[in-house]
Amino acid sequence: MGRKSSTIPKASVARLLMKAGAKRVSQDAVDAFTDVLTDMAVKISSKASQIAKHAGRKTVHEGDIKLAAK
């Protein structure tokens, strides 16, 4: 079984969980949280891209991301 590639660094995800108050974080928790964050990021970026296209632009702006995240 090959390794699953992730766009979000797992060490950063573990740091986020620790910063949120976890004393220890298992690798399974990091993997699960990485999957959830990746799914959310893909959905938001897709919606932001649609917003930019609707506005007649090819470039996604900060406002598009913020609007898509709401």
HTML snippet that shows the backbone in 3Dmol.js (N, CA, C, O; Angstrom):
<script src="https://3Dmol.org/build/3Dmol-min.js"></script>
<div id="view" style="width:600px;height:400px;position:relative"></div>
<script>
const pdb = `
ATOM      1  N   MET A   1       0.849  -1.171   0.000  1.00  0.00           N
ATOM      2  CA  MET A   1       0.000   0.000   0.000  1.00  0.00           C
ATOM      3  C   MET A   1       0.894   1.233   0.000  1.00  0.00           C
ATOM      4  O   MET A   1       1.757   1.369   0.867  1.00  0.00           O
ATOM      5  N   GLY A   2       0.698   2.142  -0.969  1.00  0.00           N
ATOM      6  CA  GLY A   2       1.521   3.334  -1.083  1.00  0.00           C
ATOM      7  C   GLY A   2       1.101   4.426  -0.115  1.00  0.00           C
ATOM      8  O   GLY A   2       0.016   4.396   0.466  1.00  0.00           O
ATOM      9  N   ARG A   3       1.994   5.386   0.038  1.00  0.00           N
ATOM     10  CA  ARG A   3       1.699   6.517   0.923  1.00  0.00           C
ATOM     11  C   ARG A   3       0.751   7.473   0.240  1.00  0.00           C
ATOM     12  O   ARG A   3       0.843   7.706  -0.965  1.00  0.00           O
ATOM     13  N   LYS A   4      -0.156   8.022   1.012  1.00  0.00           N
ATOM     14  CA  LYS A   4      -1.122   8.976   0.489  1.00  0.00           C
ATOM     15  C   LYS A   4      -0.513  10.376   0.541  1.00  0.00           C
ATOM     16  O   LYS A   4      -0.053  10.824   1.592  1.00  0.00           O
ATOM     17  N   SER A   5      -0.514  11.047  -0.581  1.00  0.00           N
ATOM     18  CA  SER A   5       0.053  12.389  -0.656  1.00  0.00           C
ATOM     19  C   SER A   5      -0.969  13.411  -0.162  1.00  0.00           C
ATOM     20  O   SER A   5      -2.165  13.292  -0.427  1.00  0.00           O
ATOM     21  N   SER A   6      -0.477  14.413   0.558  1.00  0.00           N
ATOM     22  CA  SER A   6      -1.356  15.446   1.086  1.00  0.00           C
ATOM     23  C   SER A   6      -0.810  16.813   0.723  1.00  0.00           C
ATOM     24  O   SER A   6       0.404  17.015   0.695  1.00  0.00           O
ATOM     25  N   THR A   7      -1.694  17.741   0.449  1.00  0.00           N
ATOM     26  CA  THR A   7      -1.288  19.100   0.131  1.00  0.00           C
ATOM     27  C   THR A   7      -0.961  19.876   1.399  1.00  0.00           C
ATOM     28  O   THR A   7      -0.112  20.768   1.379  1.00  0.00           O
ATOM     29  N   ILE A   8      -1.617  19.551   2.486  1.00  0.00           N
ATOM     30  CA  ILE A   8      -1.420  20.250   3.753  1.00  0.00           C
ATOM     31  C   ILE A   8      -0.396  19.471   4.581  1.00  0.00           C
ATOM     32  O   ILE A   8      -0.575  18.276   4.817  1.00  0.00           O
ATOM     33  N   PRO A   9       0.669  20.130   5.021  1.00  0.00           N
ATOM     34  CA  PRO A   9       1.687  19.423   5.818  1.00  0.00           C
ATOM     35  C   PRO A   9       1.116  18.897   7.139  1.00  0.00           C
ATOM     36  O   PRO A   9       0.435  19.621   7.865  1.00  0.00           O
ATOM     37  N   LYS A  10       1.399  17.655   7.431  1.00  0.00           N
ATOM     38  CA  LYS A  10       0.843  17.016   8.629  1.00  0.00           C
ATOM     39  C   LYS A  10       1.409  17.605   9.913  1.00  0.00           C
ATOM     40  O   LYS A  10       0.717  17.639  10.931  1.00  0.00           O
ATOM     41  N   ALA A  11       2.643  18.065   9.883  1.00  0.00           N
ATOM     42  CA  ALA A  11       3.229  18.682  11.078  1.00  0.00           C
ATOM     43  C   ALA A  11       2.477  19.965  11.430  1.00  0.00           C
ATOM     44  O   ALA A  11       2.271  20.268  12.605  1.00  0.00           O
ATOM     45  N   SER A  12       2.073  20.707  10.420  1.00  0.00           N
ATOM     46  CA  SER A  12       1.308  21.932  10.661  1.00  0.00           C
ATOM     47  C   SER A  12      -0.064  21.626  11.249  1.00  0.00           C
ATOM     48  O   SER A  12      -0.552  22.342  12.123  1.00  0.00           O
ATOM     49  N   VAL A  13      -0.674  20.562  10.761  1.00  0.00           N
ATOM     50  CA  VAL A  13      -1.977  20.143  11.287  1.00  0.00           C
ATOM     51  C   VAL A  13      -1.838  19.733  12.755  1.00  0.00           C
ATOM     52  O   VAL A  13      -2.675  20.088  13.585  1.00  0.00           O
ATOM     53  N   ALA A  14      -0.794  18.993  13.066  1.00  0.00           N
ATOM     54  CA  ALA A  14      -0.570  18.576  14.449  1.00  0.00           C
ATOM     55  C   ALA A  14      -0.355  19.796  15.346  1.00  0.00           C
ATOM     56  O   ALA A  14      -0.850  19.835  16.473  1.00  0.00           O
ATOM     57  N   ARG A  15       0.383  20.793  14.846  1.00  0.00           N
ATOM     58  CA  ARG A  15       0.597  22.029  15.615  1.00  0.00           C
ATOM     59  C   ARG A  15      -0.715  22.763  15.847  1.00  0.00           C
ATOM     60  O   ARG A  15      -0.942  23.302  16.930  1.00  0.00           O
ATOM     61  N   LEU A  16      -1.578  22.789  14.843  1.00  0.00           N
ATOM     62  CA  LEU A  16      -2.890  23.429  15.007  1.00  0.00           C
ATOM     63  C   LEU A  16      -3.694  22.756  16.112  1.00  0.00           C
ATOM     64  O   LEU A  16      -4.297  23.429  16.948  1.00  0.00           O
ATOM     65  N   LEU A  17      -3.698  21.438  16.113  1.00  0.00           N
ATOM     66  CA  LEU A  17      -4.435  20.699  17.133  1.00  0.00           C
ATOM     67  C   LEU A  17      -3.846  20.948  18.524  1.00  0.00           C
ATOM     68  O   LEU A  17      -4.584  21.084  19.500  1.00  0.00           O
ATOM     69  N   MET A  18      -2.521  21.007  18.608  1.00  0.00           N
ATOM     70  CA  MET A  18      -1.866  21.271  19.895  1.00  0.00           C
ATOM     71  C   MET A  18      -2.165  22.699  20.355  1.00  0.00           C
ATOM     72  O   MET A  18      -2.387  22.941  21.541  1.00  0.00           O
ATOM     73  N   LYS A  19      -2.171  23.628  19.424  1.00  0.00           N
ATOM     74  CA  LYS A  19      -2.456  25.024  19.764  1.00  0.00           C
ATOM     75  C   LYS A  19      -3.899  25.179  20.251  1.00  0.00           C
ATOM     76  O   LYS A  19      -4.202  26.066  21.049  1.00  0.00           O
ATOM     77  N   ALA A  20      -4.781  24.307  19.763  1.00  0.00           N
ATOM     78  CA  ALA A  20      -6.182  24.345  20.165  1.00  0.00           C
ATOM     79  C   ALA A  20      -6.397  23.734  21.544  1.00  0.00           C
ATOM     80  O   ALA A  20      -7.503  23.790  22.083  1.00  0.00           O
ATOM     81  N   GLY A  21      -5.339  23.146  22.120  1.00  0.00           N
ATOM     82  CA  GLY A  21      -5.469  22.651  23.483  1.00  0.00           C
ATOM     83  C   GLY A  21      -5.186  21.178  23.688  1.00  0.00           C
ATOM     84  O   GLY A  21      -5.197  20.708  24.826  1.00  0.00           O
ATOM     85  N   ALA A  22      -4.933  20.434  22.621  1.00  0.00           N
ATOM     86  CA  ALA A  22      -4.638  19.011  22.772  1.00  0.00           C
ATOM     87  C   ALA A  22      -3.235  18.836  23.346  1.00  0.00           C
ATOM     88  O   ALA A  22      -2.287  19.483  22.900  1.00  0.00           O
ATOM     89  N   LYS A  23      -3.112  17.959  24.336  1.00  0.00           N
ATOM     90  CA  LYS A  23      -1.789  17.699  24.922  1.00  0.00           C
ATOM     91  C   LYS A  23      -0.992  16.746  24.049  1.00  0.00           C
ATOM     92  O   LYS A  23       0.218  16.903  23.885  1.00  0.00           O
ATOM     93  N   ARG A  24      -1.682  15.751  23.486  1.00  0.00           N
ATOM     94  CA  ARG A  24      -1.059  14.798  22.572  1.00  0.00           C
ATOM     95  C   ARG A  24      -2.006  14.570  21.411  1.00  0.00           C
ATOM     96  O   ARG A  24      -3.224  14.661  21.563  1.00  0.00           O
ATOM     97  N   VAL A  25      -1.441  14.275  20.250  1.00  0.00           N
ATOM     98  CA  VAL A  25      -2.253  14.065  19.045  1.00  0.00           C
ATOM     99  C   VAL A  25      -1.761  12.796  18.349  1.00  0.00           C
ATOM    100  O   VAL A  25      -0.572  12.664  18.056  1.00  0.00           O
ATOM    101  N   SER A  26      -2.677  11.869  18.087  1.00  0.00           N
ATOM    102  CA  SER A  26      -2.295  10.636  17.399  1.00  0.00           C
ATOM    103  C   SER A  26      -2.155  10.892  15.903  1.00  0.00           C
ATOM    104  O   SER A  26      -2.713  11.849  15.368  1.00  0.00           O
ATOM    105  N   GLN A  27      -1.403  10.024  15.240  1.00  0.00           N
ATOM    106  CA  GLN A  27      -1.213  10.147  13.795  1.00  0.00           C
ATOM    107  C   GLN A  27      -2.539   9.952  13.061  1.00  0.00           C
ATOM    108  O   GLN A  27      -2.770  10.577  12.025  1.00  0.00           O
ATOM    109  N   ASP A  28      -3.413   9.090  13.590  1.00  0.00           N
ATOM    110  CA  ASP A  28      -4.731   8.882  12.974  1.00  0.00           C
ATOM    111  C   ASP A  28      -5.562  10.161  13.029  1.00  0.00           C
ATOM    112  O   ASP A  28      -6.280  10.485  12.082  1.00  0.00           O
ATOM    113  N   ALA A  29      -5.462  10.885  14.143  1.00  0.00           N
ATOM    114  CA  ALA A  29      -6.195  12.147  14.274  1.00  0.00           C
ATOM    115  C   ALA A  29      -5.665  13.176  13.284  1.00  0.00           C
ATOM    116  O   ALA A  29      -6.442  13.910  12.673  1.00  0.00           O
ATOM    117  N   VAL A  30      -4.359  13.232  13.125  1.00  0.00           N
ATOM    118  CA  VAL A  30      -3.747  14.158  12.171  1.00  0.00           C
ATOM    119  C   VAL A  30      -4.202  13.816  10.753  1.00  0.00           C
ATOM    120  O   VAL A  30      -4.549  14.708   9.978  1.00  0.00           O
ATOM    121  N   ASP A  31      -4.200  12.529  10.413  1.00  0.00           N
ATOM    122  CA  ASP A  31      -4.637  12.093   9.085  1.00  0.00           C
ATOM    123  C   ASP A  31      -6.094  12.449   8.825  1.00  0.00           C
ATOM    124  O   ASP A  31      -6.436  12.934   7.747  1.00  0.00           O
ATOM    125  N   ALA A  32      -6.952  12.209   9.812  1.00  0.00           N
ATOM    126  CA  ALA A  32      -8.381  12.501   9.660  1.00  0.00           C
ATOM    127  C   ALA A  32      -8.619  14.000   9.517  1.00  0.00           C
ATOM    128  O   ALA A  32      -9.405  14.433   8.675  1.00  0.00           O
ATOM    129  N   PHE A  33      -7.934  14.791  10.347  1.00  0.00           N
ATOM    130  CA  PHE A  33      -8.110  16.238  10.297  1.00  0.00           C
ATOM    131  C   PHE A  33      -7.575  16.803   8.984  1.00  0.00           C
ATOM    132  O   PHE A  33      -8.155  17.736   8.428  1.00  0.00           O
ATOM    133  N   THR A  34      -6.479  16.246   8.488  1.00  0.00           N
ATOM    134  CA  THR A  34      -5.929  16.666   7.199  1.00  0.00           C
ATOM    135  C   THR A  34      -6.927  16.407   6.077  1.00  0.00           C
ATOM    136  O   THR A  34      -7.111  17.247   5.196  1.00  0.00           O
ATOM    137  N   ASP A  35      -7.574  15.236   6.111  1.00  0.00           N
ATOM    138  CA  ASP A  35      -8.587  14.915   5.095  1.00  0.00           C
ATOM    139  C   ASP A  35      -9.751  15.890   5.144  1.00  0.00           C
ATOM    140  O   ASP A  35     -10.225  16.346   4.104  1.00  0.00           O
ATOM    141  N   VAL A  36     -10.217  16.213   6.354  1.00  0.00           N
ATOM    142  CA  VAL A  36     -11.338  17.147   6.515  1.00  0.00           C
ATOM    143  C   VAL A  36     -10.951  18.531   6.009  1.00  0.00           C
ATOM    144  O   VAL A  36     -11.715  19.163   5.279  1.00  0.00           O
ATOM    145  N   LEU A  37      -9.770  19.004   6.392  1.00  0.00           N
ATOM    146  CA  LEU A  37      -9.315  20.323   5.949  1.00  0.00           C
ATOM    147  C   LEU A  37      -9.152  20.387   4.435  1.00  0.00           C
ATOM    148  O   LEU A  37      -9.504  21.388   3.811  1.00  0.00           O
ATOM    149  N   THR A  38      -8.621  19.327   3.847  1.00  0.00           N
ATOM    150  CA  THR A  38      -8.445  19.286   2.398  1.00  0.00           C
ATOM    151  C   THR A  38      -9.785  19.339   1.685  1.00  0.00           C
ATOM    152  O   THR A  38      -9.936  20.065   0.702  1.00  0.00           O
ATOM    153  N   ASP A  39     -10.759  18.579   2.169  1.00  0.00           N
ATOM    154  CA  ASP A  39     -12.094  18.594   1.567  1.00  0.00           C
ATOM    155  C   ASP A  39     -12.719  19.983   1.647  1.00  0.00           C
ATOM    156  O   ASP A  39     -13.298  20.471   0.676  1.00  0.00           O
ATOM    157  N   MET A  40     -12.596  20.612   2.813  1.00  0.00           N
ATOM    158  CA  MET A  40     -13.155  21.957   2.982  1.00  0.00           C
ATOM    159  C   MET A  40     -12.452  22.954   2.062  1.00  0.00           C
ATOM    160  O   MET A  40     -13.106  23.807   1.463  1.00  0.00           O
ATOM    161  N   ALA A  41     -11.136  22.856   1.946  1.00  0.00           N
ATOM    162  CA  ALA A  41     -10.370  23.773   1.107  1.00  0.00           C
ATOM    163  C   ALA A  41     -10.744  23.628  -0.361  1.00  0.00           C
ATOM    164  O   ALA A  41     -10.833  24.623  -1.079  1.00  0.00           O
ATOM    165  N   VAL A  42     -10.963  22.405  -0.808  1.00  0.00           N
ATOM    166  CA  VAL A  42     -11.351  22.178  -2.201  1.00  0.00           C
ATOM    167  C   VAL A  42     -12.738  22.771  -2.473  1.00  0.00           C
ATOM    168  O   VAL A  42     -12.952  23.392  -3.514  1.00  0.00           O
ATOM    169  N   LYS A  43     -13.670  22.583  -1.551  1.00  0.00           N
ATOM    170  CA  LYS A  43     -15.017  23.131  -1.725  1.00  0.00           C
ATOM    171  C   LYS A  43     -14.996  24.660  -1.762  1.00  0.00           C
ATOM    172  O   LYS A  43     -15.652  25.269  -2.607  1.00  0.00           O
ATOM    173  N   ILE A  44     -14.247  25.278  -0.852  1.00  0.00           N
ATOM    174  CA  ILE A  44     -14.173  26.734  -0.788  1.00  0.00           C
ATOM    175  C   ILE A  44     -13.488  27.284  -2.041  1.00  0.00           C
ATOM    176  O   ILE A  44     -13.944  28.276  -2.609  1.00  0.00           O
ATOM    177  N   SER A  45     -12.403  26.650  -2.472  1.00  0.00           N
ATOM    178  CA  SER A  45     -11.695  27.149  -3.645  1.00  0.00           C
ATOM    179  C   SER A  45     -12.523  27.001  -4.915  1.00  0.00           C
ATOM    180  O   SER A  45     -12.460  27.854  -5.800  1.00  0.00           O
ATOM    181  N   SER A  46     -13.292  25.935  -5.009  1.00  0.00           N
ATOM    182  CA  SER A  46     -14.174  25.754  -6.158  1.00  0.00           C
ATOM    183  C   SER A  46     -15.249  26.840  -6.198  1.00  0.00           C
ATOM    184  O   SER A  46     -15.520  27.423  -7.248  1.00  0.00           O
ATOM    185  N   LYS A  47     -15.855  27.101  -5.043  1.00  0.00           N
ATOM    186  CA  LYS A  47     -16.887  28.139  -4.966  1.00  0.00           C
ATOM    187  C   LYS A  47     -16.285  29.517  -5.257  1.00  0.00           C
ATOM    188  O   LYS A  47     -16.910  30.324  -5.944  1.00  0.00           O
ATOM    189  N   ALA A  48     -15.085  29.798  -4.746  1.00  0.00           N
ATOM    190  CA  ALA A  48     -14.428  31.077  -4.994  1.00  0.00           C
ATOM    191  C   ALA A  48     -14.127  31.254  -6.479  1.00  0.00           C
ATOM    192  O   ALA A  48     -14.254  32.354  -7.017  1.00  0.00           O
ATOM    193  N   SER A  49     -13.734  30.183  -7.130  1.00  0.00           N
ATOM    194  CA  SER A  49     -13.480  30.228  -8.570  1.00  0.00           C
ATOM    195  C   SER A  49     -14.764  30.550  -9.346  1.00  0.00           C
ATOM    196  O   SER A  49     -14.738  31.324 -10.303  1.00  0.00           O
ATOM    197  N   GLN A  50     -15.874  29.957  -8.928  1.00  0.00           N
ATOM    198  CA  GLN A  50     -17.162  30.244  -9.559  1.00  0.00           C
ATOM    199  C   GLN A  50     -17.556  31.702  -9.358  1.00  0.00           C
ATOM    200  O   GLN A  50     -18.084  32.332 -10.275  1.00  0.00           O
ATOM    201  N   ILE A  51     -17.306  32.243  -8.170  1.00  0.00           N
ATOM    202  CA  ILE A  51     -17.629  33.636  -7.875  1.00  0.00           C
ATOM    203  C   ILE A  51     -16.817  34.553  -8.778  1.00  0.00           C
ATOM    204  O   ILE A  51     -17.355  35.514  -9.329  1.00  0.00           O
ATOM    205  N   ALA A  52     -15.531  34.268  -8.935  1.00  0.00           N
ATOM    206  CA  ALA A  52     -14.669  35.087  -9.801  1.00  0.00           C
ATOM    207  C   ALA A  52     -15.138  35.025 -11.247  1.00  0.00           C
ATOM    208  O   ALA A  52     -15.176  36.048 -11.930  1.00  0.00           O
ATOM    209  N   LYS A  53     -15.493  33.841 -11.717  1.00  0.00           N
ATOM    210  CA  LYS A  53     -15.986  33.699 -13.097  1.00  0.00           C
ATOM    211  C   LYS A  53     -17.280  34.472 -13.284  1.00  0.00           C
ATOM    212  O   LYS A  53     -17.477  35.113 -14.315  1.00  0.00           O
ATOM    213  N   HIS A  54     -18.165  34.415 -12.291  1.00  0.00           N
ATOM    214  CA  HIS A  54     -19.431  35.136 -12.368  1.00  0.00           C
ATOM    215  C   HIS A  54     -19.204  36.643 -12.453  1.00  0.00           C
ATOM    216  O   HIS A  54     -19.967  37.361 -13.099  1.00  0.00           O
ATOM    217  N   ALA A  55     -18.142  37.115 -11.792  1.00  0.00           N
ATOM    218  CA  ALA A  55     -17.807  38.534 -11.814  1.00  0.00           C
ATOM    219  C   ALA A  55     -17.046  38.913 -13.083  1.00  0.00           C
ATOM    220  O   ALA A  55     -16.680  40.075 -13.255  1.00  0.00           O
ATOM    221  N   GLY A  56     -16.805  37.956 -13.966  1.00  0.00           N
ATOM    222  CA  GLY A  56     -16.130  38.242 -15.227  1.00  0.00           C
ATOM    223  C   GLY A  56     -14.615  38.310 -15.091  1.00  0.00           C
ATOM    224  O   GLY A  56     -13.943  38.942 -15.907  1.00  0.00           O
ATOM    225  N   ARG A  57     -14.075  37.660 -14.061  1.00  0.00           N
ATOM    226  CA  ARG A  57     -12.638  37.674 -13.833  1.00  0.00           C
ATOM    227  C   ARG A  57     -12.067  36.265 -13.926  1.00  0.00           C
ATOM    228  O   ARG A  57     -12.766  35.275 -13.710  1.00  0.00           O
ATOM    229  N   LYS A  58     -10.771  36.199 -14.255  1.00  0.00           N
ATOM    230  CA  LYS A  58     -10.060  34.924 -14.231  1.00  0.00           C
ATOM    231  C   LYS A  58      -9.293  34.772 -12.923  1.00  0.00           C
ATOM    232  O   LYS A  58      -8.909  33.667 -12.542  1.00  0.00           O
ATOM    233  N   THR A  59      -9.073  35.894 -12.242  1.00  0.00           N
ATOM    234  CA  THR A  59      -8.295  35.910 -11.010  1.00  0.00           C
ATOM    235  C   THR A  59      -9.217  35.817  -9.797  1.00  0.00           C
ATOM    236  O   THR A  59     -10.218  36.527  -9.707  1.00  0.00           O
ATOM    237  N   VAL A  60      -8.869  34.941  -8.875  1.00  0.00           N
ATOM    238  CA  VAL A  60      -9.608  34.821  -7.627  1.00  0.00           C
ATOM    239  C   VAL A  60      -9.007  35.813  -6.633  1.00  0.00           C
ATOM    240  O   VAL A  60      -7.797  35.825  -6.408  1.00  0.00           O
ATOM    241  N   HIS A  61      -9.863  36.641  -6.043  1.00  0.00           N
ATOM    242  CA  HIS A  61      -9.426  37.659  -5.089  1.00  0.00           C
ATOM    243  C   HIS A  61      -9.753  37.237  -3.660  1.00  0.00           C
ATOM    244  O   HIS A  61     -10.489  36.278  -3.424  1.00  0.00           O
ATOM    245  N   GLU A  62      -9.189  37.976  -2.724  1.00  0.00           N
ATOM    246  CA  GLU A  62      -9.407  37.712  -1.296  1.00  0.00           C
ATOM    247  C   GLU A  62     -10.895  37.709  -0.958  1.00  0.00           C
ATOM    248  O   GLU A  62     -11.357  36.850  -0.208  1.00  0.00           O
ATOM    249  N   GLY A  63     -11.638  38.649  -1.497  1.00  0.00           N
ATOM    250  CA  GLY A  63     -13.070  38.743  -1.225  1.00  0.00           C
ATOM    251  C   GLY A  63     -13.833  37.522  -1.701  1.00  0.00           C
ATOM    252  O   GLY A  63     -14.817  37.118  -1.083  1.00  0.00           O
ATOM    253  N   ASP A  64     -13.382  36.938  -2.795  1.00  0.00           N
ATOM    254  CA  ASP A  64     -14.024  35.723  -3.310  1.00  0.00           C
ATOM    255  C   ASP A  64     -13.871  34.573  -2.313  1.00  0.00           C
ATOM    256  O   ASP A  64     -14.808  33.810  -2.077  1.00  0.00           O
ATOM    257  N   ILE A  65     -12.681  34.465  -1.737  1.00  0.00           N
ATOM    258  CA  ILE A  65     -12.426  33.417  -0.752  1.00  0.00           C
ATOM    259  C   ILE A  65     -13.290  33.630   0.477  1.00  0.00           C
ATOM    260  O   ILE A  65     -13.916  32.696   0.977  1.00  0.00           O
ATOM    261  N   LYS A  66     -13.321  34.880   0.968  1.00  0.00           N
ATOM    262  CA  LYS A  66     -14.109  35.174   2.158  1.00  0.00           C
ATOM    263  C   LYS A  66     -15.588  34.935   1.925  1.00  0.00           C
ATOM    264  O   LYS A  66     -16.278  34.406   2.797  1.00  0.00           O
ATOM    265  N   LEU A  67     -16.086  35.321   0.749  1.00  0.00           N
ATOM    266  CA  LEU A  67     -17.497  35.102   0.434  1.00  0.00           C
ATOM    267  C   LEU A  67     -17.797  33.606   0.307  1.00  0.00           C
ATOM    268  O   LEU A  67     -18.838  33.144   0.774  1.00  0.00           O
ATOM    269  N   ALA A  68     -16.913  32.865  -0.306  1.00  0.00           N
ATOM    270  CA  ALA A  68     -17.107  31.422  -0.488  1.00  0.00           C
ATOM    271  C   ALA A  68     -17.074  30.686   0.851  1.00  0.00           C
ATOM    272  O   ALA A  68     -17.738  29.662   1.012  1.00  0.00           O
ATOM    273  N   ALA A  69     -16.311  31.198   1.804  1.00  0.00           N
ATOM    274  CA  ALA A  69     -16.180  30.534   3.093  1.00  0.00           C
ATOM    275  C   ALA A  69     -17.403  30.745   3.976  1.00  0.00           C
ATOM    276  O   ALA A  69     -17.604  29.996   4.932  1.00  0.00           O
ATOM    277  N   LYS A  70     -18.224  31.746   3.678  1.00  0.00           N
ATOM    278  CA  LYS A  70     -19.423  32.006   4.495  1.00  0.00           C
ATOM    279  C   LYS A  70     -20.485  30.974   4.295  1.00  0.00           C
ATOM    280  O   LYS A  70     -21.548  31.055   4.909  1.00  0.00           O
TER     281      LYS A  70
END
`;
const viewer = $3Dmol.createViewer("view");
viewer.addModel(pdb, "pdb");
viewer.setStyle({}, {cartoon: {color: "spectrum"}});
viewer.zoomTo();
viewer.render();
</script>
